[in-house]
Amino acid sequence: MLDTHISDTAKTLHETSNLTLAQRIIGKASGLDGEAEVSVGNIVTCKVDLAMMHDSGGPRRVEPVLQHLNAGLFDPDKVVLVADHYVPADEPESRAILELTRQWAIQRQVTFYDGEGICHVVLPERGHLAPGMLVVGGDSHSPTGGAFGSYMFGIGSTEMAAVLATGEIWLQIPQTILLNWNGVLPERVTAKDMMLAMCGRLGMSGGRYQAVEYVGSTIGTLGMQERMTLCNMAAELGAQAGLIAPDNRTMEFITKARRHNRQTQNLVGSALMDDKRANADSLSTRSTWHSTPLQLADECHDFDASTLSPQVAAPHSPANAVAVNEIERQSVDVAYIGACTGAKYTDLAMAAEVLAGQTVNNKVQLIIAPASRQDQERAEQEGLMSVFEDAGARILPTACGICAGYGSERLGADINCISSTARNFKGRMGESSSRVWLASPYTVAASAVAGYISDPRMHGDGAG
Amino acid sequence: MAVDGVSWVFGDNIDTDVLAPGQYIKLPMEELMQHCLESVDGRFASQVKAGDVIVAGNNFGIGSSREQAALALKELGVAGVVAESFGGIFFRNAINLGLPVFTPLKSPPAPTPQFRLSDIRAGEPVSLCLQQATLVCPDSGITIQLQPLPDFLMQMLEAGGLVAVLEKRFKSGS
């Protein structure tokens, strides 16, 4: 049954378009005139509004291609570089990669964030994303940007070099798969639990490399960082992009982010300046591009938020998701709150809620690597970081860290880890004999206290 | 262009961490590719020969956007990957790097015998023909019809990848 959210927006959209949200953005980026031209499966060339890359797949990989082509950047104002993978540089090779990254940023005159956090979190918090933009990222979790109504997707470094040289990329007009959530989430059940439940039901290829769009009454109640968690893990559903139609909350976040960040206040490259040039296609216009109505989608999957319980994905796939109480008593050696998926301010606040006044089990290492410096500072101001320290957590620098198997803290042999990250593939976070269970920050924190995988509704402050 | 080699058979969900492990990603490609697929088949990197074809199940190349996953296979001489399905970014990267990637034709025309990818045994001789979009195993008599790529992608593949396409564009000054 359709909920009112879809029904209402269907009316609004239907007056203006027979395209899904994803198709509208791509249609605009590819300069197609009529809706008839935006036909599913067609390959089109799109103008890129913003290209984002990091230190691992970025300069050291794209510069040789640019030099080979003798090509400059199509527009340095539309390129953002973030150092997050080899941070902190703890050995010579990492230091060399970071140094190359810094030099490149200076030479090529692009916006550069160095040690400020993970690219997918830094990009929106500094105001670089807006509804209706077509954005490429040199990382598979780039669909995170879909939380702001941008069609954002991950690409490899050769393709990134081509974007930097030409400002263009090819796309196959995608179908839209609606993931329709209704009902109120129970206490301590989160976007991460929603996502794991979707991975469990649809599998890692359920997204078919098409566009997924999260709709329904539950989505509007989620804060922006929770929406980011949903779009981030569109990657684990095998979708090209994960979108949420913009609403007032989206526009408030963007306005505030741009006000607080001088660098993006007068952002040349992205939507704002373009909007000034072309009033007809203003940011506010694109912010009214609503959710895709059911009749335009190719698939729709309905989910009930009110009956969802905390989810855990067993090794070695996010699709191995089950309710936490279906996991037999499973001890853990490491509990990790980290990554763009699971260590944003909102994630830290969840963990702190469970850990307040508690102590981490003496057989467990709780490791926390905040997703950005701004989020860590806010957590500090609100006393969350001291909750972590009092509980016995170890804090790592804000970076991709263990999630991507980088750095000296990689999981050792036979380690059992519960993690707020996105991926638990064999060997990703460390030795191939290590095993990773994925869960929400609430569940990771509760498990760190108990020493085994635990239902966060039964532990910590407010335990039942 | 038929290429001849033997098949390397893998199951579902061969992810980019298996193809290009994160811990070796900062190494030069000559070293990184020696670790390709080592966690599922320790012999692969040392024994794969030019012209060999990878035959795999669903979701080949899911995970990271690191294109070393596709590049390692190409550098090791792999002539192409035929899988039930691919991770989307891996698929793009492979085409961009000139590594042929194909899925079986969804509904092969009669009277083609209904062979499946899973009928192909590990190590049997195979020929991958891009123009005809077929995978042929002469010893077992298996012919698999493949889903033809859109012209745009086929042209990129035949040119040798995205960089080769761009070379033409930048040299012609457009």
Interface residues (C-beta under 8 A of the other chain):
Chain A: I43 S56 G57 R61 V65 H68 L69 N70 A71 Y86 E93 S94 I97 G137 G138 D139 S140 S142 F153 G154 I155 G156 S157 T158 E159 A161 A162 A165 T166 W170 Q172 M204 S205 Y209 G238 A239 Q240 S317 A404 G405 Y406 R410 R423 F425 K426 G427 R428 S432
Chain B: N13 D15 T16 D17 V18 P21 G22 Q23 I25 K26 S39 N58 N59 I62 G63 S64 S65 R66 E67 A70 S85 G87 G88 I89 F91 R92 N93 N96 L97 P150 F152 L153 G161 L162 V163 L166 E167 R169 F170
